[in-house]
Protein backbone atom coordinates (compact mmCIF):
# COMPACT_ATOMS: atom_id res chain seq x y z
CA UNK A 1 0.00 0.00 0.00
CA UNK A 2 1.57 3.24 -1.06
CA UNK A 3 1.32 6.11 1.39
CA UNK A 4 -0.03 8.34 -1.35
CA UNK A 5 -3.12 6.23 -1.94
CA UNK A 6 -6.31 8.13 -1.15
CA UNK A 7 -8.86 6.52 1.13
CA UNK A 8 -11.33 9.36 0.91
CA UNK A 9 -11.75 11.92 -1.79
CA UNK A 10 -13.84 15.01 -1.28
CA UNK A 11 -14.77 16.65 -4.54
CA UNK A 12 -16.28 20.17 -4.69
CA UNK A 13 -18.29 19.57 -1.56
CA UNK A 14 -20.94 22.19 -0.79
CA UNK A 15 -23.28 22.38 2.19
CA UNK A 16 -25.74 25.23 2.57
CA UNK A 17 -28.23 25.35 5.42
CA UNK A 18 -31.43 27.06 4.32
CA UNK A 19 -32.82 29.95 6.35
CA UNK A 20 -36.58 29.98 6.12
CA UNK A 21 -39.33 32.31 7.16
CA UNK A 22 -42.98 31.47 7.78
CA UNK A 23 -44.65 28.68 9.69
CA UNK A 24 -47.04 26.95 7.33
CA UNK A 25 -45.60 28.11 4.04
CA UNK A 26 -41.89 28.19 4.57
CA UNK A 27 -40.06 30.37 2.12
CA UNK A 28 -36.32 30.21 1.87
CA UNK A 29 -34.93 33.68 2.43
CA UNK A 30 -31.24 32.86 2.45
CA UNK A 31 -28.68 30.24 3.26
CA UNK A 32 -25.77 29.73 5.60
CA UNK A 33 -22.85 28.94 3.32
CA UNK A 34 -21.29 26.56 5.81
CA UNK A 35 -19.10 24.65 3.37
CA UNK A 36 -18.61 26.22 -0.02
CA UNK A 37 -16.78 24.10 -2.53
CA UNK A 38 -13.99 22.24 -0.78
CA UNK A 39 -11.93 19.49 -2.36
CA UNK A 40 -9.26 17.38 -0.73
CA UNK A 41 -8.24 13.80 -0.17
CA UNK A 42 -7.44 11.84 2.93
CA UNK A 43 -4.68 9.31 2.36
CA UNK A 44 -4.55 5.84 3.82
CA UNK A 45 -2.94 5.73 7.23
CA UNK A 46 -2.40 9.47 7.54
CA UNK A 47 -3.85 12.03 9.91
CA UNK A 48 -5.25 15.00 8.09
CA UNK A 49 -5.72 17.95 10.43
CA UNK A 50 -8.56 20.33 9.65
CA UNK A 51 -8.18 23.61 11.52
CA UNK A 52 -10.03 26.85 11.64
CA UNK A 53 -11.90 29.14 13.98
CA UNK A 54 -15.43 28.55 15.17
CA UNK A 55 -17.97 28.84 12.41
CA UNK A 56 -15.51 28.19 9.61
CA UNK A 57 -17.28 24.99 8.60
CA UNK A 58 -14.77 22.41 9.77
CA UNK A 59 -17.27 20.33 11.76
CA UNK A 60 -19.86 20.60 9.00
CA UNK A 61 -17.26 19.30 6.57
CA UNK A 62 -16.62 16.31 8.83
CA UNK A 63 -20.30 15.55 9.23
CA UNK A 64 -21.09 16.02 5.56
CA UNK A 65 -18.34 13.58 4.66
CA UNK A 66 -19.98 10.92 6.81
CA UNK A 67 -23.37 11.87 5.31
CA UNK A 68 -24.72 12.89 8.69
CA UNK A 69 -25.67 15.94 6.67
CA UNK A 70 -26.52 15.35 3.04
CA UNK A 71 -24.43 17.74 0.93
CA UNK A 72 -26.02 20.42 -1.23
CA UNK A 73 -23.73 19.39 -4.06
CA UNK A 74 -20.41 17.70 -4.67
CA UNK A 75 -19.15 14.20 -4.14
CA UNK A 76 -17.47 12.19 -1.43
CA UNK A 77 -15.65 9.11 -2.66
CA UNK A 78 -14.75 6.45 -0.14
CA UNK A 79 -12.48 4.02 -1.94
CA UNK A 80 -14.55 3.78 -5.13
CA UNK A 81 -18.02 4.44 -3.77
CA UNK A 82 -19.67 7.82 -4.04
CA UNK A 83 -21.27 8.20 -0.63
CA UNK A 84 -23.53 10.96 -1.89
CA UNK A 85 -25.26 8.68 -4.38
CA UNK A 86 -25.43 5.57 -2.23
CA UNK A 87 -28.84 4.46 -0.92
CA UNK A 88 -29.52 4.34 2.79
CA UNK A 89 -29.15 0.59 3.39
CA UNK A 90 -25.85 0.45 1.56
CA UNK A 91 -24.72 3.60 3.30
CA UNK A 92 -25.42 2.01 6.65
CA UNK A 93 -23.07 -0.80 5.73
CA UNK A 94 -20.45 1.65 4.56
CA UNK A 95 -20.66 3.51 7.85
CA UNK A 96 -18.96 0.60 9.57
CA UNK A 97 -15.78 1.67 7.89
CA UNK A 98 -16.14 5.30 8.89
CA UNK A 99 -16.66 6.27 12.49
CA UNK A 100 -16.73 9.48 14.42
CA UNK A 101 -15.55 10.72 17.79
CA UNK A 102 -17.43 13.74 19.02
CA UNK A 103 -16.32 16.86 20.79
CA UNK A 104 -18.49 16.79 23.86
CA UNK A 105 -17.98 13.62 25.89
CA UNK A 106 -20.90 14.66 28.07
CA UNK A 107 -23.48 14.96 25.32
CA UNK A 108 -22.38 12.18 22.99
CA UNK A 109 -23.02 9.24 25.33
CA UNK A 110 -26.57 8.21 26.18
CA UNK A 111 -26.92 8.71 29.94
CA UNK A 112 -29.40 5.84 30.27
CA UNK A 113 -27.16 3.22 28.75
CA UNK A 114 -24.28 1.54 30.50
CA UNK A 115 -20.86 1.97 29.00
CA UNK A 116 -20.96 -1.69 27.94
CA UNK A 117 -24.22 -1.15 26.07
CA UNK A 118 -22.87 1.99 24.41
CA UNK A 119 -19.72 0.31 23.16
CA UNK A 120 -21.51 -2.93 22.24
CA UNK A 121 -24.53 -1.44 20.50
CA UNK A 122 -22.92 -0.96 17.07
CA UNK A 123 -21.98 -4.67 17.03
CA UNK A 124 -25.58 -5.68 17.64
CA UNK A 125 -27.02 -3.13 15.22
CA UNK A 126 -24.84 -4.41 12.43
CA UNK A 127 -25.46 -8.06 13.43
CA UNK A 128 -21.77 -8.63 13.83
CA UNK A 129 -21.97 -10.42 17.15
CA UNK A 130 -24.31 -12.21 19.49
CA UNK A 131 -24.93 -10.63 22.88
CA UNK A 132 -22.38 -12.89 24.47
CA UNK A 133 -19.75 -12.22 21.84
CA UNK A 134 -20.48 -8.53 22.12
CA UNK A 135 -19.80 -8.59 25.85
CA UNK A 136 -16.42 -10.18 25.26
CA UNK A 137 -15.61 -7.68 22.56
CA UNK A 138 -16.64 -4.79 24.83
CA UNK A 139 -14.25 -5.99 27.51
CA UNK A 140 -11.46 -6.14 24.94
CA UNK A 141 -12.25 -2.68 23.63
CA UNK A 142 -12.38 -1.10 27.07
CA UNK A 143 -9.03 -2.62 27.91
CA UNK A 144 -7.67 -1.30 24.64
CA UNK A 145 -8.59 2.30 25.46
CA UNK A 146 -7.24 2.04 28.99
CA UNK A 147 -10.44 1.48 30.95
CA UNK A 148 -11.08 -1.31 33.40
CA UNK A 149 -13.39 -3.89 31.70
CA UNK A 150 -15.25 -4.16 34.99
CA UNK A 151 -16.56 -0.65 34.31
CA UNK A 152 -18.83 -1.97 31.56
CA UNK A 153 -21.80 -1.95 33.92
CA UNK A 154 -21.37 1.66 34.92
CA UNK A 155 -23.17 4.66 33.48
CA UNK A 156 -21.49 7.60 31.73
CA UNK A 157 -22.07 10.01 34.63
CA UNK A 158 -19.75 7.90 36.79
CA UNK A 159 -16.81 8.80 34.57
CA UNK A 160 -14.68 11.88 34.16
CA UNK A 161 -14.44 13.77 30.89
CA UNK A 162 -11.25 12.03 29.81
CA UNK A 163 -12.66 8.60 30.60
CA UNK A 164 -15.84 9.35 28.71
CA UNK A 165 -13.83 10.36 25.71
CA UNK A 166 -12.12 6.96 25.95
CA UNK A 167 -15.57 5.35 25.87
CA UNK A 168 -16.29 7.36 22.72
CA UNK A 169 -13.07 6.05 21.21
CA UNK A 170 -13.95 2.46 22.16
CA UNK A 171 -17.36 2.84 20.52
CA UNK A 172 -15.77 4.12 17.33
CA UNK A 173 -13.30 1.23 17.33
CA UNK A 174 -15.92 -1.45 17.84
CA UNK A 175 -16.63 -1.48 14.10
CA UNK A 176 -12.95 -1.87 13.21
CA UNK A 177 -13.18 1.18 10.98
CA UNK A 178 -10.58 2.40 8.51
CA UNK A 179 -11.41 6.05 8.91
CA UNK A 180 -12.25 7.94 12.08
CA UNK A 181 -13.42 11.54 11.94
CA UNK A 182 -12.33 13.09 15.23
CA UNK A 183 -14.37 16.24 15.75
CA UNK A 184 -12.47 18.28 18.35
CA UNK A 185 -12.01 15.20 20.55
CA UNK A 186 -9.88 16.93 23.14
CA UNK A 187 -11.07 20.51 23.30
CA UNK A 188 -13.44 19.86 26.21
CA UNK A 189 -10.68 18.26 28.29
CA UNK A 190 -8.13 19.62 30.72
CA UNK A 191 -4.55 20.04 29.55
CA UNK A 192 -3.12 17.06 31.43
CA UNK A 193 -5.93 14.83 30.16
CA UNK A 194 -5.63 16.04 26.56
CA UNK A 195 -2.19 14.50 26.26
CA UNK A 196 -3.56 11.15 27.51
CA UNK A 197 -6.24 11.05 24.83
CA UNK A 198 -3.91 12.22 22.06
CA UNK A 199 -1.37 9.55 22.96
CA UNK A 200 -4.14 6.95 22.95
CA UNK A 201 -5.28 8.03 19.49
CA UNK A 202 -1.72 7.83 18.21
CA UNK A 203 -1.18 4.35 19.67
CA UNK A 204 -4.41 3.05 18.18
CA UNK A 205 -3.55 4.51 14.82
CA UNK A 206 -0.28 2.57 14.77
CA UNK A 207 -1.87 -0.61 16.04
CA UNK A 208 -4.81 -0.71 13.61
CA UNK A 209 -3.46 1.37 10.74
CA UNK A 210 -6.26 3.89 11.15
CA UNK A 211 -6.78 6.99 9.09
CA UNK A 212 -7.86 10.11 10.94
CA UNK A 213 -9.53 13.28 9.89
CA UNK A 214 -8.67 15.35 12.94
CA UNK A 215 -10.80 18.47 13.31
CA UNK A 216 -9.55 21.00 15.85
CA UNK A 217 -8.93 24.63 16.55
CA UNK A 218 -5.81 24.08 18.64
CA UNK A 219 -3.01 24.65 16.15
CA UNK A 220 -0.24 23.29 18.33
CA UNK A 221 -2.10 20.02 18.89
CA UNK A 222 -2.90 19.71 15.19
CA UNK A 223 0.76 20.22 14.40
CA UNK A 224 1.60 17.47 16.84
CA UNK A 225 -0.78 14.83 15.55
CA UNK A 226 -1.17 15.51 11.83
CA UNK A 227 0.79 14.45 8.78
CA UNK A 228 -0.91 17.06 6.61
CA UNK A 229 -2.99 20.06 7.61
CA UNK A 230 -5.85 21.90 5.91
CA UNK A 231 -6.76 25.40 7.09
CA UNK A 232 -10.37 26.48 6.71
CA UNK A 233 -11.81 29.98 6.69
CA UNK A 234 -15.48 30.79 6.21
CA UNK A 235 -16.43 27.62 4.41
CA UNK A 236 -13.41 27.18 2.18
CA UNK A 237 -10.00 25.59 2.50
CA UNK A 238 -7.41 28.33 2.10
CA UNK A 239 -4.30 26.22 2.44
CA UNK A 240 -3.42 22.52 2.52
CA UNK A 241 0.00 21.00 2.76
CA UNK A 242 2.32 18.80 4.78
CA UNK A 243 2.60 19.57 8.47
CA UNK A 244 6.18 20.83 8.49
CA UNK A 245 5.71 22.86 5.35
CA UNK A 246 2.58 24.56 6.70
CA UNK A 247 4.10 25.55 10.01
CA UNK A 248 7.47 26.64 8.65
CA UNK A 249 6.36 28.15 5.35
CA UNK A 250 2.72 29.27 5.53
CA UNK A 251 1.75 31.03 2.30
CA UNK A 252 -1.81 32.18 2.80
CA UNK A 253 -2.10 35.43 4.78
CA UNK A 254 -4.79 33.88 6.96
CA UNK A 255 -2.60 30.92 7.89
CA UNK A 256 0.22 33.32 8.68
CA UNK A 257 -1.93 35.41 11.03
CA UNK A 258 -3.46 32.36 12.60
CA UNK A 259 -0.05 30.89 13.40
CA UNK A 260 1.16 34.19 14.75
CA UNK A 261 -1.82 34.40 17.12
CA UNK A 262 -1.05 31.12 18.88
CA UNK A 263 0.72 31.70 22.18
CA UNK A 264 3.88 29.68 22.76
CA UNK A 265 4.41 28.32 26.28
CA UNK A 266 7.86 29.85 26.58
CA UNK A 267 8.37 33.41 27.86
CA UNK A 268 11.71 33.80 26.10
CA UNK A 269 10.28 32.84 22.71
CA UNK A 270 7.23 35.02 23.34
CA UNK A 271 9.42 38.07 23.95
CA UNK A 272 11.19 37.73 20.63
CA UNK A 273 8.06 37.09 18.67
CA UNK A 274 6.76 39.46 16.04
CA UNK A 275 3.02 39.16 16.16
CA UNK A 276 0.71 39.90 13.32
CA UNK A 277 -2.64 40.47 14.90
CA UNK A 278 -5.58 40.08 12.62
CA UNK A 279 -8.04 42.95 12.76
CA UNK A 280 -11.79 42.50 12.80
CA UNK A 281 -13.83 39.36 13.00
CA UNK A 282 -14.96 36.54 10.79
CA UNK A 283 -17.79 37.78 8.50
CA UNK A 284 -21.20 36.13 8.49
CA UNK A 285 -21.46 32.95 6.39
CA UNK A 286 -24.99 34.03 5.43
CA UNK A 287 -23.62 36.78 3.27
CA UNK A 288 -19.94 36.02 2.72
CA UNK A 289 -17.69 38.57 0.97
CA UNK A 290 -17.47 38.37 -2.81
CA UNK A 291 -14.32 37.06 -4.44
CA UNK A 292 -11.86 35.94 -1.81
CA UNK A 293 -13.54 35.20 1.50
CA UNK A 294 -10.64 36.53 3.50
CA UNK A 295 -10.21 39.86 1.71
CA UNK A 296 -12.10 41.92 4.35
CA UNK A 297 -9.43 41.14 6.94
CA UNK A 298 -6.50 40.56 4.64
CA UNK A 299 -3.47 42.83 5.02
CA UNK A 300 -2.45 42.40 1.39
CA UNK A 301 -5.81 42.39 -0.40
CA UNK A 302 -5.85 43.94 -3.89
CA UNK A 303 -8.60 44.84 -6.30
CA UNK A 304 -8.81 41.43 -7.91
CA UNK A 305 -9.54 39.84 -4.54
CA UNK A 306 -13.02 41.35 -4.35
CA UNK A 307 -13.91 40.29 -7.88
CA UNK A 308 -12.57 36.84 -8.51
CA UNK A 309 -12.61 33.91 -6.17
CA UNK A 310 -9.06 32.55 -6.06
CA UNK A 311 -8.54 28.98 -7.29
CA UNK A 312 -7.30 26.38 -4.90
CA UNK A 313 -4.09 25.60 -6.75
CA UNK A 314 -0.91 23.65 -6.20
CA UNK A 315 1.86 26.27 -5.94
CA UNK A 316 4.57 23.84 -4.89
CA UNK A 317 4.54 20.03 -4.83
CA UNK A 318 1.73 19.04 -2.48
CA UNK A 319 1.22 22.61 -1.27
CA UNK A 320 -2.22 24.00 -2.15
CA UNK A 321 -3.22 27.63 -1.59
CA UNK A 322 -6.25 29.71 -2.50
CA UNK A 323 -4.83 33.21 -2.81
CA UNK A 324 -4.28 35.58 -5.74
CA UNK A 325 -1.25 37.14 -4.10
CA UNK A 326 0.77 33.96 -3.82
CA UNK A 327 2.89 33.34 -6.89
CA UNK B 1 7.47 48.20 45.20
CA UNK B 2 4.71 48.15 47.74
CA UNK B 3 2.32 45.26 48.12
CA UNK B 4 -1.03 46.19 46.73
CA UNK B 5 -2.78 43.06 47.84
CA UNK B 6 -1.64 40.59 50.47
CA UNK B 7 -3.56 37.35 50.77
CA UNK B 8 -2.67 35.07 53.67
CA UNK B 9 -3.94 31.58 54.44
CA UNK B 10 -7.15 31.82 52.44
CA UNK B 11 -9.35 28.75 52.78
CA UNK B 12 -12.76 28.33 51.18
CA UNK B 13 -15.07 25.35 51.41
CA UNK B 14 -18.40 24.40 49.92
CA UNK B 15 -21.11 22.39 51.59
CA UNK B 16 -22.41 19.71 49.24
CA UNK B 17 -24.57 16.64 49.71
CA UNK B 18 -21.45 14.46 49.75
CA UNK B 19 -19.74 16.60 52.36
CA UNK B 20 -17.49 19.64 52.54
CA UNK B 21 -15.48 20.34 49.39
CA UNK B 22 -12.11 21.79 50.34
CA UNK B 23 -11.83 24.09 47.32
CA UNK B 24 -9.08 26.41 48.52
CA UNK B 25 -6.72 25.24 51.26
CA UNK B 26 -4.58 28.00 52.65
CA UNK B 27 -3.51 30.09 49.70
CA UNK B 28 -1.09 32.97 50.35
CA UNK B 29 0.33 35.41 47.82
CA UNK B 30 1.14 39.04 47.32
CA UNK B 31 0.52 41.33 44.40
CA UNK B 32 2.71 44.35 43.79
CA UNK B 33 1.62 47.61 42.20
CA UNK B 34 1.54 47.40 38.42
CA UNK B 35 2.48 43.72 38.43
CA UNK B 36 0.90 41.02 36.30
CA UNK B 37 0.41 37.79 38.18
CA UNK B 38 -0.59 34.63 36.35
CA UNK B 39 -2.57 31.92 38.10
CA UNK B 40 -2.49 28.57 36.32
CA UNK B 41 -4.34 25.39 37.02
CA UNK B 42 -6.86 22.94 35.64
CA UNK B 43 -10.59 23.04 36.18
CA UNK B 44 -11.49 22.56 39.81
CA UNK B 45 -8.07 23.52 41.17
CA UNK B 46 -9.52 26.50 43.00
CA UNK B 47 -8.15 29.34 40.90
CA UNK B 48 -11.49 31.05 40.32
CA UNK B 49 -12.72 30.35 43.84
CA UNK B 50 -9.62 32.03 45.25
CA UNK B 51 -10.34 35.23 43.37
CA UNK B 52 -14.06 35.15 43.99
CA UNK B 53 -13.40 34.66 47.71
CA UNK B 54 -11.21 37.76 47.77
CA UNK B 55 -13.96 39.81 46.15
CA UNK B 56 -16.56 38.05 48.32
CA UNK B 57 -18.44 36.82 45.28
CA UNK B 58 -18.78 33.29 46.65
CA UNK B 59 -22.43 32.37 47.18
CA UNK B 60 -22.79 31.79 50.91
CA UNK B 61 -24.18 29.26 51.63
CA UNK B 62 -23.14 26.77 50.23
CA UNK B 63 -19.72 28.42 50.19
CA UNK B 64 -17.85 29.49 53.29
CA UNK B 65 -14.58 31.31 53.76
CA UNK B 66 -13.03 29.29 56.59
CA UNK B 67 -9.87 31.24 57.25
CA UNK B 68 -7.46 33.81 55.96
CA UNK B 69 -7.16 37.48 55.24
CA UNK B 70 -6.82 39.61 52.13
CA UNK B 71 -5.28 42.98 52.96
CA UNK B 72 -5.95 45.73 50.43
CA UNK B 73 -5.00 49.30 51.39
CA UNK B 74 -4.54 48.33 55.00
CA UNK B 75 -7.95 46.73 55.29
CA UNK B 76 -9.02 43.11 55.25
CA UNK B 77 -11.42 42.51 52.38
CA UNK B 78 -12.72 39.39 54.07
CA UNK B 79 -13.78 41.25 57.22
CA UNK B 80 -15.44 44.22 55.53
CA UNK B 81 -19.14 44.87 55.72
CA UNK B 82 -21.14 44.22 52.57
CA UNK B 83 -21.44 47.94 52.05
CA UNK B 84 -17.69 48.52 52.29
CA UNK B 85 -16.78 45.71 49.89
CA UNK B 86 -19.31 47.03 47.40
CA UNK B 87 -17.29 50.25 47.21
CA UNK B 88 -14.15 48.27 46.40
CA UNK B 89 -15.67 45.90 43.86
CA UNK B 90 -15.85 47.40 40.40
CA UNK B 91 -14.18 50.59 41.59
CA UNK B 92 -10.75 49.61 42.88
CA UNK B 93 -10.70 45.91 42.14
CA UNK B 94 -12.71 44.70 39.19
CA UNK B 95 -13.14 41.41 37.48
CA UNK B 96 -13.64 40.18 33.92
CA UNK B 97 -15.34 36.82 33.66
CA UNK B 98 -14.82 33.91 31.35
CA UNK B 99 -18.10 33.87 29.55
CA UNK B 100 -18.97 37.10 27.78
CA UNK B 101 -22.27 35.60 26.68
CA UNK B 102 -23.79 35.25 30.12
CA UNK B 103 -22.08 38.04 32.02
CA UNK B 104 -24.28 40.84 30.69
CA UNK B 105 -27.89 41.56 31.45
CA UNK B 106 -29.67 40.83 28.15
CA UNK B 107 -32.43 43.44 28.59
CA UNK B 108 -30.33 46.52 29.38
CA UNK B 109 -28.42 48.40 26.70
CA UNK B 110 -24.68 47.93 26.58
CA UNK B 111 -24.02 51.62 27.16
CA UNK B 112 -25.93 51.69 30.42
CA UNK B 113 -24.22 48.55 31.67
CA UNK B 114 -20.76 49.85 30.88
CA UNK B 115 -21.64 53.18 32.49
CA UNK B 116 -23.29 51.77 35.61
CA UNK B 117 -20.17 51.55 37.81
CA UNK B 118 -19.59 55.28 37.33
CA UNK B 119 -23.11 56.13 38.45
CA UNK B 120 -22.73 53.94 41.51
CA UNK B 121 -19.17 54.61 42.57
CA UNK B 122 -18.44 58.10 41.30
CA UNK B 123 -21.90 59.62 41.51
CA UNK B 124 -21.96 60.76 37.91
CA UNK B 125 -25.29 61.47 36.25
CA UNK B 126 -26.47 59.00 33.68
CA UNK B 127 -25.62 61.39 30.84
CA UNK B 128 -22.08 62.03 32.06
CA UNK B 129 -21.57 58.34 32.70
CA UNK B 130 -22.77 57.41 29.23
CA UNK B 131 -20.40 59.90 27.68
CA UNK B 132 -17.50 58.40 29.60
CA UNK B 133 -18.67 54.90 28.66
CA UNK B 134 -18.49 55.93 25.02
CA UNK B 135 -14.88 57.05 25.48
CA UNK B 136 -14.03 53.81 27.22
CA UNK B 137 -15.62 51.75 24.46
CA UNK B 138 -13.53 53.62 21.90
CA UNK B 139 -10.46 52.84 23.94
CA UNK B 140 -11.15 49.09 23.82
CA UNK B 141 -11.66 49.30 20.07
CA UNK B 142 -15.42 49.24 19.47
CA UNK B 143 -16.32 50.87 16.13
CA UNK B 144 -19.34 53.24 15.74
CA UNK B 145 -19.58 53.81 19.46
CA UNK B 146 -22.41 56.39 19.29
CA UNK B 147 -24.79 53.91 17.70
CA UNK B 148 -23.62 50.87 19.57
CA UNK B 149 -24.11 52.42 23.01
CA UNK B 150 -27.83 51.89 22.58
CA UNK B 151 -27.63 48.31 21.41
CA UNK B 152 -28.25 45.18 23.47
CA UNK B 153 -25.68 42.48 24.32
CA UNK B 154 -27.03 39.95 21.80
CA UNK B 155 -26.18 42.36 19.00
CA UNK B 156 -22.47 41.98 19.72
CA UNK B 157 -20.10 39.14 18.90
CA UNK B 158 -18.23 37.23 21.59
CA UNK B 159 -15.01 39.16 21.06
CA UNK B 160 -16.86 42.49 21.15
CA UNK B 161 -18.68 41.51 24.33
CA UNK B 162 -15.41 40.61 25.99
CA UNK B 163 -14.07 44.04 24.99
CA UNK B 164 -17.13 45.57 26.55
CA UNK B 165 -16.60 43.57 29.74
CA UNK B 166 -13.11 45.00 29.86
CA UNK B 167 -14.44 48.52 29.25
CA UNK B 168 -16.90 48.06 32.11
CA UNK B 169 -14.23 46.67 34.41
CA UNK B 170 -11.84 49.52 33.71
CA UNK B 171 -14.24 52.43 33.66
CA UNK B 172 -13.52 53.42 37.28
CA UNK B 173 -9.74 52.99 36.67
CA UNK B 174 -9.24 50.22 39.23
CA UNK B 175 -5.88 49.39 40.76
CA UNK B 176 -6.36 45.68 40.23
CA UNK B 177 -7.98 43.92 37.30
CA UNK B 178 -8.79 40.27 37.85
CA UNK B 179 -9.25 38.46 34.54
CA UNK B 180 -10.80 35.03 34.99
CA UNK B 181 -10.04 33.08 31.80
CA UNK B 182 -11.27 35.98 29.67
CA UNK B 183 -10.21 34.40 26.40
CA UNK B 184 -11.17 30.77 26.90
CA UNK B 185 -14.45 31.14 25.03
CA UNK B 186 -12.85 33.01 22.14
CA UNK B 187 -11.12 32.04 18.92
CA UNK B 188 -7.38 32.26 18.74
CA UNK B 189 -7.21 35.37 16.54
CA UNK B 190 -9.72 37.14 18.79
CA UNK B 191 -7.85 35.90 21.86
CA UNK B 192 -4.69 37.54 20.52
CA UNK B 193 -6.61 40.81 20.10
CA UNK B 194 -7.90 40.72 23.69
CA UNK B 195 -4.50 39.83 25.15
CA UNK B 196 -2.89 42.75 23.31
CA UNK B 197 -5.69 45.04 24.47
CA UNK B 198 -5.26 44.15 28.14
CA UNK B 199 -1.48 44.51 27.88
CA UNK B 200 -1.85 47.95 26.30
CA UNK B 201 -4.40 49.17 28.85
CA UNK B 202 -2.34 47.76 31.70
CA UNK B 203 0.67 49.78 30.60
CA UNK B 204 -1.37 52.91 29.92
CA UNK B 205 -3.31 52.85 33.18
CA UNK B 206 -0.56 51.34 35.32
CA UNK B 207 -2.82 48.82 36.99
CA UNK B 208 -1.98 45.41 38.39
CA UNK B 209 -3.47 42.40 36.64
CA UNK B 210 -4.24 38.93 37.94
CA UNK B 211 -4.75 36.67 34.94
CA UNK B 212 -6.35 33.31 35.67
CA UNK B 213 -5.99 30.66 32.99
CA UNK B 214 -5.37 27.02 32.21
CA UNK B 215 -3.31 28.01 29.18
CA UNK B 216 0.40 28.12 29.89
CA UNK B 217 0.89 29.76 26.51
CA UNK B 218 -0.97 32.98 27.29
CA UNK B 219 0.72 33.41 30.64
CA UNK B 220 4.17 33.09 29.07
CA UNK B 221 3.79 36.29 27.09
CA UNK B 222 1.89 38.22 29.71
CA UNK B 223 2.76 37.63 33.36
CA UNK B 224 5.81 38.53 35.37
CA UNK B 225 5.17 35.99 38.10
CA UNK B 226 3.15 32.78 38.05
CA UNK B 227 1.36 30.73 40.70
CA UNK B 228 0.49 27.12 39.91
CA UNK B 229 -2.50 25.73 41.76
CA UNK B 230 -3.42 22.11 42.30
CA UNK B 231 -6.25 20.79 44.45
CA UNK B 232 -6.64 24.13 46.18
CA UNK B 233 -2.95 24.53 47.08
CA UNK B 234 -0.29 26.72 45.56
CA UNK B 235 2.25 24.12 44.56
CA UNK B 236 4.72 26.37 42.82
CA UNK B 237 5.41 30.07 42.54
CA UNK B 238 8.16 31.67 40.46
CA UNK B 239 8.98 34.51 38.07
CA UNK B 240 7.70 33.58 34.64
CA UNK B 241 11.05 32.82 32.96
CA UNK B 242 12.29 30.85 35.92
CA UNK B 243 9.11 28.77 35.95
CA UNK B 244 9.25 27.80 32.29
CA UNK B 245 12.98 27.16 32.31
CA UNK B 246 13.41 25.51 35.72
CA UNK B 247 10.03 24.22 36.88
CA UNK B 248 10.52 22.20 40.05
CA UNK B 249 7.18 20.68 40.91
CA UNK B 250 6.39 17.40 39.12
CA UNK B 251 2.93 18.72 38.30
CA UNK B 252 4.25 21.89 36.66
CA UNK B 253 6.80 19.79 34.78
CA UNK B 254 4.03 17.44 33.71
CA UNK B 255 1.87 20.31 32.46
CA UNK B 256 4.71 21.82 30.47
CA UNK B 257 5.66 18.49 28.93
CA UNK B 258 2.09 17.62 28.02
CA UNK B 259 1.86 20.64 25.72
CA UNK B 260 2.78 20.29 22.09
CA UNK B 261 4.79 23.29 20.91
CA UNK B 262 4.23 25.01 17.66
CA UNK B 263 7.82 26.06 17.31
CA UNK B 264 9.44 22.71 18.01
CA UNK B 265 11.19 20.76 15.33
CA UNK B 266 10.42 17.13 14.65
CA UNK B 267 8.13 14.98 16.70
CA UNK B 268 8.16 13.88 20.28
CA UNK B 269 5.52 11.94 22.10
CA UNK B 270 3.59 13.99 24.64
CA UNK B 271 4.21 13.10 28.23
CA UNK B 272 0.83 12.78 29.84
CA UNK B 273 0.04 12.98 33.52
CA UNK B 274 -1.73 9.79 34.47
CA UNK B 275 -4.92 9.71 36.46
CA UNK B 276 -7.12 12.62 37.38
CA UNK B 277 -7.21 15.42 39.93
CA UNK B 278 -8.49 14.31 43.35
CA UNK B 279 -11.96 14.91 44.72
CA UNK B 280 -11.50 17.44 47.50
CA UNK B 281 -13.82 15.91 50.04
CA UNK B 282 -11.29 15.17 52.76
CA UNK B 283 -8.76 17.05 54.72
CA UNK B 284 -5.43 16.58 53.04
CA UNK B 285 -2.87 14.52 54.91
CA UNK B 286 -0.62 13.51 52.04
CA UNK B 287 0.59 15.32 48.94
CA UNK B 288 -2.55 15.72 46.80
CA UNK B 289 -0.53 15.10 43.64
CA UNK B 290 1.13 11.92 44.93
CA UNK B 291 -1.29 9.46 43.27
CA UNK B 292 -0.39 10.86 39.83
CA UNK B 293 3.25 11.63 40.53
CA UNK B 294 6.13 9.76 38.95
CA UNK B 295 8.63 11.09 41.49
CA UNK B 296 6.76 10.14 44.65
CA UNK B 297 8.59 8.77 47.65
CA UNK B 298 7.41 7.36 50.95
CA UNK B 299 7.30 10.76 52.62
CA UNK B 300 4.74 12.09 50.11
CA UNK B 301 2.14 9.63 51.35
CA UNK B 302 2.41 10.73 54.98
CA UNK B 303 2.74 14.46 54.91
CA UNK B 304 1.63 17.22 52.58
CA UNK B 305 4.66 19.34 51.69
CA UNK B 306 4.32 23.04 52.41
CA UNK B 307 5.52 25.73 50.06
CA UNK B 308 9.22 26.22 50.63
CA UNK B 309 11.74 28.62 49.18
CA UNK B 310 14.39 27.05 46.97
CA UNK B 311 15.81 30.24 45.49
CA UNK B 312 14.92 33.84 46.41
CA UNK B 313 11.76 34.12 44.30
CA UNK B 314 11.05 30.50 43.63
CA UNK B 315 8.84 28.50 45.98
CA UNK B 316 7.72 24.93 45.56
CA UNK B 317 5.62 22.49 47.57
CA UNK B 318 7.32 19.17 46.98
CA UNK B 319 9.51 16.86 49.01
CA UNK B 320 11.43 15.68 45.99
CA UNK B 321 14.07 17.41 43.91
CA UNK B 322 13.17 16.35 40.35
CA UNK B 323 16.79 16.76 39.22
CA UNK B 324 17.99 13.98 41.50
CA UNK B 325 14.72 12.19 42.23
CA UNK B 326 15.69 12.26 45.92
CA UNK B 327 14.21 14.10 48.85
CA UNK B 328 15.31 17.70 49.24
CA UNK B 329 17.60 18.41 52.14
Interface residues (C-beta under 8 A of the other chain):
Chain A: X53 X54 X160 X162 X190 X191 X192 X193 X194 X195 X196 X198 X199 X202 X217 X219 X220 X221 X223 X224 X225 X247 X257 X258 X259 X260 X261 X262 X263 X264 X265 X266 X267 X268 X269 X270 X271 X273 X275 X277 X278 X279 X281 X282
Chain B: X42 X43 X157 X159 X160 X187 X188 X189 X190 X191 X192 X193 X195 X196 X214 X215 X216 X217 X218 X220 X221 X240 X241 X244 X245 X254 X255 X256 X258 X259 X260 X261 X262 X263 X267 X269 X270 X271 X272 X273 X274 X276 X277
